[in-house]
Amino acid sequence: MDGMMKVAIMTDIGKMDYVERPIPVPKDDEVLVKLEYVGICGSDMHYYESGAIGDFVVKPPFVLGHECCGIVEEVGAAVKDVKVGDKVAIETHIYCGECYQCRTGDAHNCQHLKIYGISCDGCFAEYATAPANCCFVLPEAVSYEQGA
């Protein structure tokens, strides 16, 4: 999908603004999600108010937000379990699937772990890409807010 999207970006401690960025393109194992709801987590507030939580420091400009839900707009060539039109909640932790921790069922301790809105740009945007294995298809009865 070509085009631009609005992104809420933390420009400094205690300051936010909107910018336009290109809509991201999903890789072969990713999906593009049109975000319908993104919650504001306690960690978002800590980063906004002080720029850090312990050793985790964000350096503006930075996109916060990781509790999100939306509709799949595009799927990468290798994606099989998620399809266009699915309502999905996105797991906040992006794991590699290949390191020892991932292979032994301990993906939240992945050696290459990324976390939306903490160690990589978050989801305060109109669209986000996510690995298909981090997307959980939700029943229609679950609201976007509940999914996030």
C-alpha positions in Angstrom: 0.0 0.0 0.0 1.5 3.3 -1.1 0.9 6.5 0.7 1.6 8.5 3.8 0.3 8.1 7.4 0.1 10.2 10.5 2.3 9.2 13.4 2.2 10.7 16.9 5.8 11.2 17.8 7.5 12.0 21.1 9.8 15.0 20.2 11.1 15.6 23.7 10.3 14.7 27.3 6.8 15.9 27.8 6.3 16.9 24.2 4.4 15.1 21.3 3.7 16.1 17.8 2.3 14.6 14.5 4.5 13.8 11.5 3.8 12.1 8.3 5.7 9.0 7.3 5.4 6.5 4.5 3.1 3.6 5.2 5.4 0.7 6.0 5.7 -2.2 3.6 5.5 -5.7 5.2 8.4 -8.1 4.7 7.7 -11.7 3.6 6.9 -12.9 7.1 5.0 -9.7 8.2 1.6 -8.2 8.0 0.5 -4.6 7.6 -2.1 -3.7 10.2 -4.4 -0.6 10.0 -4.4 0.2 13.7 -7.9 0.9 15.2 -7.0 1.2 18.9 -3.7 1.7 20.7 -3.8 1.8 24.5 -1.7 4.1 26.6 0.4 1.9 28.9 2.2 2.9 32.1 5.5 2.5 30.3 4.3 5.1 27.7 3.6 7.5 30.5 7.1 6.9 32.1 8.9 7.5 28.8 6.8 10.6 28.0 7.4 12.1 31.5 11.0 11.2 32.1 12.4 9.5 29.0 13.4 6.3 30.8 12.4 3.3 32.9 15.5 2.0 34.7 18.1 1.2 32.0 15.6 1.5 29.2 16.0 5.0 27.7 14.3 6.4 24.6 15.8 9.1 22.6 13.4 11.4 20.8 12.2 11.6 18.2 10.5 8.3 19.1 7.1 6.6 18.6 5.6 5.2 21.8 2.7 2.7 22.1 2.6 -1.1 22.1 -0.8 -2.3 23.2 -2.7 -2.3 19.9 -5.3 -3.9 17.7 -6.4 -3.5 14.1 -7.3 -5.0 10.8 -4.8 -6.7 8.5 -4.5 -4.8 5.3 -1.7 -6.7 3.6 0.3 -9.9 4.2 3.8 -10.8 3.2 4.5 -13.6 0.7 5.3 -16.2 3.3 2.4 -15.5 5.7 0.0 -18.4 6.0 -2.0 -18.1 9.3 -3.2 -14.5 9.0 -5.2 -13.1 6.1 -6.3 -9.7 4.9 -9.4 -8.6 6.8 -8.5 -10.4 10.1 -8.9 -8.5 13.3 -5.6 -8.9 15.2 -4.0 -8.1 18.5 -0.3 -7.6 18.1 2.1 -9.1 20.6 4.4 -6.3 22.0 7.5 -8.5 22.1 9.1 -9.3 18.7 11.2 -12.4 19.0 13.6 -13.9 16.5 12.4 -17.5 16.7 16.0 -18.8 16.1 18.1 -18.2 19.3 18.4 -20.8 22.0 15.7 -19.1 24.2 13.2 -19.0 21.3 13.9 -22.6 20.3 13.4 -23.8 23.9 10.0 -22.0 24.5 11.4 -18.9 26.3 10.8 -16.3 23.6 10.3 -13.4 26.0 14.0 -13.8 26.9 15.0 -13.8 23.2 18.6 -12.7 22.6 17.4 -10.3 19.9 14.1 -9.2 21.5 12.6 -6.0 20.4 9.6 -4.4 22.1 7.3 -1.9 20.3 7.5 1.5 21.9 10.6 0.6 23.9 13.5 -0.7 21.9 11.9 0.1 18.5 9.3 2.6 17.3 5.9 1.9 18.6 2.3 1.9 17.3 1.0 5.5 17.8 0.4 5.5 14.1 -2.2 4.8 11.5 -0.4 1.6 10.4 2.2 -0.8 11.6 4.0 -3.9 10.4 4.3 -6.9 12.6 5.7 -10.4 12.2 2.8 -12.7 11.5 3.7 -14.9 14.4 3.1 -11.9 16.7 -0.4 -11.4 15.5 -3.4 -13.1 17.2 -6.6 -13.3 15.2 -9.5 -12.2 17.4 -13.2 -13.1 17.2 -15.6 -10.5 16.0 -17.2 -10.3 19.5 -13.9 -8.8 20.9 -13.7 -5.0 20.5 -10.6 -3.2 19.3 -10.2 -1.8 22.8 -10.4 -5.2 24.4 -7.9 -6.6 21.8 -5.4 -3.9 22.6 
